[in-house]
Amino acid sequence: MAADIQTHTRVMYITHAEFLRSLLPLKKYYQYKIDDDGKLIQITDDQRLVKIQLGTEGRTVLGSLQMPSTQVKLTFCGFTPPEMDLFWSRFDLCFRRGGG
């Protein structure tokens, strides 16, 4: 098991409430706790840990379109590359939106 810590940051076009609601399917695979402010999520899986820190909600303007935006910082501890790939695929699936 890898003992190194990796940090990834991404901007997501979502509010904090939508983020937390969208994260619910991960409970199928991982246990997690959300702090009282709803800005820090700690996901545990055996000896592995993911900390998700939600930044301040903002707005992104593209012409006449306005969208919420939140900087999301994910810190991984104890993940091997295949375990991290599996986490990312599960995480990204939570935020996929249908449309057409």
N, C-alpha and C positions, 0 to 999 in steps of 0.2 A: 504494500500500500504506500502511495506517495505521501510524504509528510510536508511537502511544500505548499505554500499559500499562493493562490492566483486570484487576481482581481480583474473584473471586467466591468466596463461602464457602457451603458447605452441609453439613448433618449427614446422613451416610449410615448406614443401619442395617446395618452390615457390618463384619467384622474386616479387619485389614490383609491377611491371607493371602487372604481371599475377594476383596478389592478387586483385588489384583495378578492373581489368577487370572481375574477377570472382565474385566480390561483387555486380556487377550491378543488378542481380535479386532481391536483397534485397530492391531496390527502390519500388518494388511492395507493400511492407509491411511497410517500414520505410522511413522517410526523413533522409538524411545524408549530411554532408559537409566534404570535403577533404581539408586540408590545402595546401598552395602553394608548399610545399616540397613533398606532397603526402605521408607523414609518419604519419599523425594524422587524423583519421576519427572520426567524432562525429555523432552518430546516435541518433535521438530523436523519441520518441513515447509518446505522451501526457506528463506526468510528469516524464517519464523514460529517462535515458541517458546511452548510451554505448560509451566509448571512446576506440578506437583501436589505439595502438601505434605500428608502425612497427619498429623493430630494424634494425641494419645494415645487408645488404645482405651478406651472406657467401656461402661457398661451403661445401658440405658433400661428402666425398669420401667413397665408399663401393667397395673395390677391384678396378676394372677398371671402375666402374660407378661413375660419378660425377653428383651431383644434387645441384641446388641452395637451400639455406636454409635461413629462416628469422624467428627471434624470434618475436612472436606476443603477445602483452599484451592487454587484454581486461579488462576494468574496468566498472562495472555495478553499477548504482545508481537508487534506486526506483523500483526494480523488485521484484515481489513475486516469489516464487519457480516455480509455473506453467508458469508464464510469461517468466522466464529465460529458462525453458525447451523448450518453443515454439521458443524463439529466437535462441537457440542452434540448434534446428532441422532445422530451416530456414537457419542459417549460414552454418552449415555443408553441407546442400544440395547444396549450391553455389559452394562448392569446390570438390564435388564428380566428379570423372572422369570415363568415360566409358572405356571399353577395353575388351580384350578377348583373 
